[in-house]
Amino acid sequence: MPTVTAQGKAIHCETGANLRQVLLANSVDLYNGQAQVINCRSLGTCGTCAVAIQGEVSAVNWKDKARRSLPPHSPARNLRLACQTQVLGDITVTKYDGFWGQGETLLW
């Protein structure tokens, strides 16, 4: 059973669990500011659930890659959309500032 470390919490989940669902179910502040209200609800179209991930997760799918190739995101940044990512092993999740989580300042 993988462990997701995020916002100072260690969360256990099933292998293959959706990262967005795991974080929200465990009261992790995934969205910045009004993105908490205005987001695509896991469709992979808004990009507001972007996070940095260390550890074993699913391969990048076309929705994740396509959305992060558009501003304000940059395909050169090592970010992933939590809504399009499955947890495959122990991971550490980091969130940055900015409405879409695309900023440079570490939040958690």
Protein Blocks (a to p, Z undefined) as FASTA:
>chain_A
ZZddeehiacdddehiafklmmmmnopafbgcjllmmcgehnopnopmgccdedjddddd
fklmmmmmpcfbdfkbccddfklcccfbdcdddddehjklpambdfZZ
